[in-house]
Amino acid sequence: MLRLSAIFLILSSFFALPARTQAQAQDNTASTSAESSGAIRGTVLDPDGKAVPRASVTLLKGDEALEQGQSDDRGLYSFTTLPSGTYRVAASAAGLAATTGDIALQPGEERHLDLPLALSAVDQQVVVSASLGDLISTEIGSSLSVVPQEQIVSQDAQTLSDAIREVPGLAEANAGRRGGLTNVYIRGGDSKYNLVMVDGIPLNDFGGDFPYYALLPIDGVDHVEVVRGSQSALYGPDAVTGVIDLVTEAGEGPPSFNAVMEGGSFGTYRLATGGSGDFRGFNWSYDLSRLSSDGVVPNDDYQSQSAFVTLGFSRSPKRQLIFHFFGDANNAGAPGPYGSDPDQLFPGIDTVSRDKQNLFGYQASETEQINPRLRQVSTVSVATDRFYFSSPSGDSFSNNLHVVANTRSEVTLASTDVLVAGGEANREQYEDTYVANSDNAPFVLPRTSLALFVENRWNPSRRWSLVTGIRVDDIHTNALPPDAFGERPPLPATTIAQVNPRGTISYVLRQGGVQSLWGETRLHASGGTGIRPPDGFDLGFTDNPHLKPERSITTDAGVTQRFFDDRAVLDFTYFYNRFKDQIVTLGASLQNLSMFTSDNLNNSEAQGMEVSLRLQPTRSLEIATSYTWLNTRILALDGSTLAQSPFQVGQPLIRRPRNSAGLDATWQRGRLRLNANGFARSATLDSEPNYGYGACSIGLPCLFRDHGYVLANAGLGFRTFHNAEVFGQLNNFLNQKYEEVFGYPAYRLNFMAGIRLQFQAERGGSHP
């Protein structure tokens, strides 16, 4: 009762201010509507003074992105129906960027503002996943990486795992093939600690699991955002060490269409087609793709069909309706581990086992500008994951349903201060072959979370940006029936409240000047806490009625330095993560630590540094490099000086490399484009690929050293005429033999080649 009273008190305090603001605004509707008629228009120009078509143009107020669009085929842009106030405009194109100073717009005033772009390595992408609202990437205190569409295309990336491999702080573990299960570890955190979204639709299974990075297609994606550090204050459960969000292309400008056809080694081919546009308030975009491969061994074939669809409608700048759809259906053979296995527990290749998955997501959202100071944003998301596995030992399945309803009020308290407050209802359902009742029949396990959140974005000057927030989640898990073997008694329903704070800060220590060797110096830092409630297996295989969420405390601090008039950007970040209350299965000498078979007793930590460098020495050449040093440690269990067997205190966590580095270089001149990219990783600790840690219990080794490797790729593209480009990609051209997951060999030397077509309709005389 006390907890519910506290929640209602918080709710009242959060929404009191928006309610008063709206009431006051209704008394001034006439005057504010008269003021909302200003405009900012102009032309985006390259360093030679030529118009830049389809450049990204963003309207800013403080550090908040209010509107985003593109210049048309003549380089023209416009933002209309603007209330009086102080604005900025940022524009960017490949290798070019510019940001205006403050623009004071008077009531009803129209300003003409051309945007001459200069060579720049600064990433000014608008991001949606680092805050409760759109922010410009260069002014965010969180550790953030954006993988743009240009990089995705130049590397010929086919899946999400391809696109994010070189992001600092990330470690991938792919089971060696197309469609293979893939885990991603952010800054040493568990693979279940990352929230994965498509256009804001959460896709994680019950309890945070998401091993499908090599299944998610990248066709039709505008960019990928990777936010590192706990984000549970924004998104609640599962955002323990970071958020990965695929943002698909928006429907803007005249109708455009594209197609990709390619094929290559191992009988692989990919077909994709997409398009976008807008007309009289209605905008649309879509992408349909198919990827198929025969693989390198028997039963290694893979087929995937996927679709992205976005529909938007806005007859007035004050109201916008958007619908997103994502779907992927895939079918893959599962040959099992046929690489390194010193004990050869199961020699040979599994020619029978297969898995099939249907992963779908839907989202509807409404944004309404109630008055110049108050905006309301409401969304409803639904995600389903149906996974089937067939094998000689029998068939199994796993079904997941995730429904999220969210609404928030964004209140402009002052020109330098924005308050965001809202609530969320989160419903998850889980059903699995191996989590069964006393009749040995699977059952549906539901969990409901109700949350309240608030965030304040304060930027008192161009130098400062401070974001603080807090979220309260009330998590209710339904009762579990007993199992058929007497190992799980009836478990009662549980309810637990979790509070997660978060803060980020950015400060420009030195602004630099035009034609300056030593440019802007920006300090940034962030910190927060995260939670992951128990997953279905945690609950299905325990006799503990009091399992709590696993928790994290993450902090980071760094400096971003610009050089050579923004043609070089260097970022250095130190981070420290502490993981507590991790669920562990007890036995043997550790049974005295708890009266239950599993409990929240495990601990670990990770610290390290991330270094990234972006260079744009000429308009033709762009270089991006990154390096991550990571030190992970297993800590003693609560109440003991020991770790869970077979690990020892001080040992590194599995599949987390101490050193990793990435490189991407693209040179484009006229019709020719060349790309070289690569990734290197040091050795890791890994488990026996058949029995895992259980191999130790039958007297066999269960931990092994997985060697490091260097992966190098190269590609080229040549535009044969205006609408077509032929391209080719040579992967692993050093022909390295390596395994990201011990026992699962990665592809050796292979290639892909194809053609990319683009068509854009003319919209004579129209402005964006």
Buried (B, 14 or more C-beta within 10 A) or exposed (E): EEEEEBBEEBBEEBBEBBEEBBEEBEEEEEEBBEBBBBBBBBBBBBEEEEBBBBBBBBBBBBBBBBBBBBBBBEBBBBBBBBBBBBBBBBBBBBBBBBBBEEBEBEBBBBBEBBBBBBBBBBBBBBBBBBBBBBBBBBBBBBBBBBBBBBBBBBBBBBBBBBBBBBBBBBBBBBBBBBBBBBBBBBBBBBBBBBBBBBBBBBBBBBBBBBBBBBBBBBBBBBBBBBBBBBBBBBBBBBBBBBBBBBBBBBBBBBBBBBBBBBBBBBEBBBBBBBBBBBEEEBBBBBBBBBBBBBBBBEBBBBBBBBBBBBBBBBEEEBBBBBBBBBBBBBBBBBBBBBBBBEBEBBEEBBBEBBBBBBBBBBBBBBBBBBBBBBBBBBBBBBBBBBBBBBBEEEEBBBBBBBBBBBBBBBBBBEEBBBBBBBBBBBBBBBBBBEBBBEEEEBBEBBBBBBBBBBBBBBBEEBBBBBBBBBBBBBBEBBEBBBBEEEEBEEBEEBEBBBBBBBBBBBBBEBEBEEEBEEBBBBBBBBBBBBBBBBBBBBBBBBBBBEBBBBBBBBBBBBBBBBBBBBBBBBBBBBBBBBBBBBBBBBEEEBEEBBEBBBBBBBBBBBBBBBBBBBBBBEBBBBBBBBBBBBBBBBBBBBEBEBBBBBBEBEBBBBBBBBBBBBBBBBBBEEEEBBBBBBBBBBEBBBBBBBBEBEBBEEEBEBBBEBBBBEBBBBBBBBBEEEEBBBBBBBBBBEEBEBBBBBBBBBBBEBBBBBBBEBEBEEBEEEEB
